[in-house]
Amino acid sequence: MRTANKDDLILVAGAGGVVGGHLVRSLLGQGFNRVRGVDIKPLGEWLQTFPQADNRRLDLSGMGACLEACEGVAYVFNLASDMGG
């Protein structure tokens, strides 16, 4: 596996949660300039968002949303999970 380039598009699934949000913050802080955050929750319910990230509300339980989320992506961090009760 090659080392990530700062221009690679990186997907963080579950970006609206605690760990996912901190990962997006960390990646941006390390100089990665193409970070896509995805979560099923409306953006207003995300714990943190970043204007420099490509923030998207997508339901990754559907194939179409998965394909959209992964379009052009070099690396995926899948932190998405069903937290329902």
C-alpha positions in Angstrom: 0.0 0.0 0.0 1.3 3.4 -0.9 1.6 6.4 1.4 -1.2 8.9 1.2 -0.6 12.0 -0.8 -1.9 15.3 0.7 -4.0 15.7 -2.5 -5.7 12.2 -2.3 -9.4 12.3 -1.6 -10.1 10.6 1.7 -13.6 9.5 2.8 -14.6 9.4 6.4 -17.9 7.5 6.8 -19.5 8.4 10.1 -18.1 11.9 10.1 -21.0 13.3 12.1 -20.1 11.3 15.2 -17.5 11.8 17.9 -14.6 9.7 16.4 -15.4 10.4 12.8 -15.5 14.2 13.4 -12.2 14.1 15.2 -10.6 12.1 12.4 -11.8 14.7 9.8 -10.3 17.4 12.1 -7.0 15.5 12.3 -6.7 14.8 8.6 -7.4 18.5 7.8 -4.9 19.6 10.5 -2.3 17.3 8.9 -2.6 19.1 5.6 -4.9 16.7 3.7 -6.9 19.1 1.6 -9.5 16.7 0.1 -11.5 15.1 2.9 -15.1 14.0 2.3 -17.2 13.4 5.4 -20.4 11.4 5.2 -23.1 10.6 7.7 -26.7 9.6 7.7 -27.6 12.5 10.1 -28.6 15.9 8.9 -25.6 18.2 8.9 -27.1 20.3 11.7 -26.9 17.2 13.9 -23.2 16.5 13.3 -21.1 17.1 16.3 -18.6 19.1 14.3 -18.4 20.1 10.6 -15.6 21.8 8.7 -16.2 24.2 5.8 -13.1 23.0 4.0 -14.4 19.4 4.0 -16.9 18.0 1.5 -19.7 17.2 4.0 -22.5 15.0 2.7 -25.6 13.5 4.2 -25.9 10.0 2.7 -27.4 6.7 3.9 -24.7 4.2 3.2 -27.1 1.3 3.6 -27.9 1.8 -0.1 -25.5 0.9 -3.0 -26.1 4.2 -4.8 -25.1 6.3 -1.8 -22.0 4.1 -1.3 -21.0 4.7 -4.9 -21.6 8.4 -4.6 -19.6 8.6 -1.4 -16.6 6.6 -2.8 -16.4 8.4 -6.2 -12.8 9.5 -6.8 -11.8 8.3 -3.3 -8.3 6.9 -2.6 -8.8 5.9 1.0 -11.8 5.0 3.2 -12.2 5.2 6.9 -15.5 3.5 7.7 -16.6 4.6 11.2 -20.3 4.4 10.3 -22.6 2.2 12.4 -26.2 1.8 13.3 -26.5 3.3 16.7 -30.2 2.7 16.9 -31.8 1.3 20.1 
